[in-house]
Amino acid sequence: MRTKIVAGNWKMNLTRDESLQLVADIGGEIQNHDLNGNRVMVFPPFINVGYVMDSGNRNQQIEVGAQNLHQAESGAYTGEVAASMLTNIGVNSVILGHSERREYFHEDDDLLKEKVDAALKNGLEVVFCFGEKLFERQAGNHFAIVEQQLKKALFHLSEKDWEKIILAYEPVWAIGTGMTATPEQAQEMHAFIRKTLTKGYSEKLAESISILYGGSVKPNNAEEIFGKTDVDGGLIGGASLKAADFAAIIKALS
Ligand code: PGA
């Protein structure tokens, strides 16, 4: 059985105080809810990761991760954060490859490969994001793009390394736009991703990997999307900033 996950990407939102309030509120919303082995993760901006992690008001079922890291172990990289700094404060997961990092900070597949290696070397779990842009889908290239993104950044990994990888398929045209992929479009791509993993590795590995969908998941569409065979949960942006909405999405996981 694959683990189902709802992960909240807070992006560059919330002050320290607002972050502490939100994590406390989410904890309150789900305190009587049996997660049944499903996982809940939140990803605050670097400066607030430690505060949220150490908050006495955090429901311990809510895991805390980081949104990025630098590929080097340490050194003269002003403004950056290394993997060992994250693990040292108890962080055990990191988002890599988000489309906003690719678009605004020019992170390409080669760089992402280095970042993935740095994360795994330090024992971090990686939520690896990828997905096509609108023009790529319209041109019918979405499967090829996704395959390439996966192969370039991840297919050098060993089967053992993959135990630390969570995939998050996020069609760029659906992120923050209110334009969700239909459940059928999500299922179609997730099945393709699993087939690609089967070809590159094995069916056993493909069946073991959690593949999240991301892009305008809201309380009113989560259940239908999560109901698809190959969708193992979601990476949530906007709706993760409201405790009631995020909790409703968590409860949409079966
Ligand atoms: P959204 O963001 O839910 O606001 O579309 C998803 C994401 O960027 O991970």
Residues whose N, C-alpha, C, O or C-beta is under 5 A from the ligand:
A	BS01	PGA	N9 A174 I175 G176 T177 G214 G215 S216 V217 L235 I236 G237 G238 A239
